[in-house]
Amino acid sequence: MYYIVYVSASTRLLTENELKAILIENELKNRQNDITGLLLYSAGIFMQVLEGNRVSVEETYQLIRKDIWHKDVIKLSEGNCWDRFFTDWYMSFNTRYPQSFAAYKGFAEPSSILLPAKTPTPGIELLKIFLEGSLLFNDVYKGVTVGAVRSKFYRTFQ
Ligand SMILES: Cc1cc2nc3c(=O)[nH]c(=O)nc-3n(C[C@H](O)[C@H](O)[C@H](O)COP(=O)(O)O)c2cc1C
């Protein structure tokens, strides 16, 4: 098993409909490629862990890097792992309409994701920090400029 974790910045703030399109498209692709993991989006920042066989994970990452929806894609961590941490592939973001997203396969509300205190890889550890940060941003980010939010994350992760 292999994993890659990256962070990136969306080219602009995305609407809930655009996030929904990313969810639907990638849930299907990842299922076909036997890739599991978690894609988080908060306030213009993506963070994703991809897990699977090494070739599929690396090929998917190369496609992701070229995608014009985002920029500044930075790989944070990669390596071998004994087993998958996630059973399926999920995407998670704060939404004003959680009921409407509940029907979509692969959607997880940020508050429903439980990452254990002791995580197996540095990648999952980073994801946990981001998740905790994005739960907080739900309440506070509206008053903050996107640039400030991004630079806070890049300071945290570089
Ligand atoms: C933030 C973000 C996350 C993405 N995650 C995945 C993913 O997990 N799996 C995947 O196959 N494509 C993912 N993509 C999509 C790919 O970058 C790209 O759209 C797609 O793989 C291109 O394939 P195609 O040109 O063959 O349609 C992601 C794109 C973005 C912007």
The ligand as a MOL file (V3000), in Angstrom:
LIG
                    3D

  0  0  0     0  0            999 V3000
M  V30 BEGIN CTAB
M  V30 COUNTS 31 33 0 0 0
M  V30 BEGIN ATOM
M  V30 1 C -8.8260 19.1990 -5.4180 0
M  V30 2 C -8.9270 18.1310 -6.4480 0
M  V30 3 C -8.9580 16.8030 -6.0490 0
M  V30 4 C -9.0310 15.7880 -6.9720 0
M  V30 5 N -9.0440 14.5030 -6.5430 0
M  V30 6 C -9.0680 13.5040 -7.4340 0
M  V30 7 C -9.0870 12.1670 -6.9970 0
M  V30 8 O -9.1000 11.8810 -5.8050 0
M  V30 9 N -9.1100 11.1970 -7.9440 0
M  V30 10 C -9.1240 11.4530 -9.2730 0
M  V30 11 O -9.1330 10.5320 -10.0900 0
M  V30 12 N -9.1520 12.7210 -9.7090 0
M  V30 13 C -9.1110 13.7500 -8.8250 0
M  V30 14 N -9.1630 15.0410 -9.2550 0
M  V30 15 C -9.4630 15.2600 -10.6420 0
M  V30 16 C -8.2900 15.1940 -11.5230 0
M  V30 17 O -7.4120 16.2260 -11.1770 0
M  V30 18 C -8.6980 15.3680 -12.9700 0
M  V30 19 O -9.8440 16.1180 -13.1270 0
M  V30 20 C -9.0050 14.1100 -13.6110 0
M  V30 21 O -8.3790 13.0270 -13.0470 0
M  V30 22 C -8.6570 14.2670 -15.0600 0
M  V30 23 O -9.0580 13.1450 -15.6830 0
M  V30 24 P -9.5610 13.1280 -17.1900 0
M  V30 25 O -8.8760 14.2440 -17.9100 0
M  V30 26 O -9.1260 11.7870 -17.6150 0
M  V30 27 O -11.0430 13.2940 -17.1280 0
M  V30 28 C -9.0900 16.0900 -8.3460 0
M  V30 29 C -9.0990 17.4220 -8.7360 0
M  V30 30 C -9.0100 18.4440 -7.8140 0
M  V30 31 C -8.9980 19.8720 -8.2300 0
M  V30 END ATOM
M  V30 BEGIN BOND
M  V30 1 1 1 2
M  V30 2 1 2 3
M  V30 3 2 2 30
M  V30 4 2 3 4
M  V30 5 1 4 5
M  V30 6 1 4 28
M  V30 7 2 5 6
M  V30 8 1 6 7
M  V30 9 1 6 13
M  V30 10 2 7 8
M  V30 11 1 7 9
M  V30 12 1 9 10
M  V30 13 2 10 11
M  V30 14 1 10 12
M  V30 15 2 12 13
M  V30 16 1 13 14
M  V30 17 1 14 15
M  V30 18 1 14 28
M  V30 19 1 15 16
M  V30 20 1 16 17
M  V30 21 1 16 18
M  V30 22 1 18 19
M  V30 23 1 18 20
M  V30 24 1 20 21
M  V30 25 1 20 22
M  V30 26 1 22 23
M  V30 27 1 23 24
M  V30 28 2 24 25
M  V30 29 1 24 26
M  V30 30 1 24 27
M  V30 31 2 28 29
M  V30 32 1 29 30
M  V30 33 1 30 31
M  V30 END BOND
M  V30 END CTAB
M  END
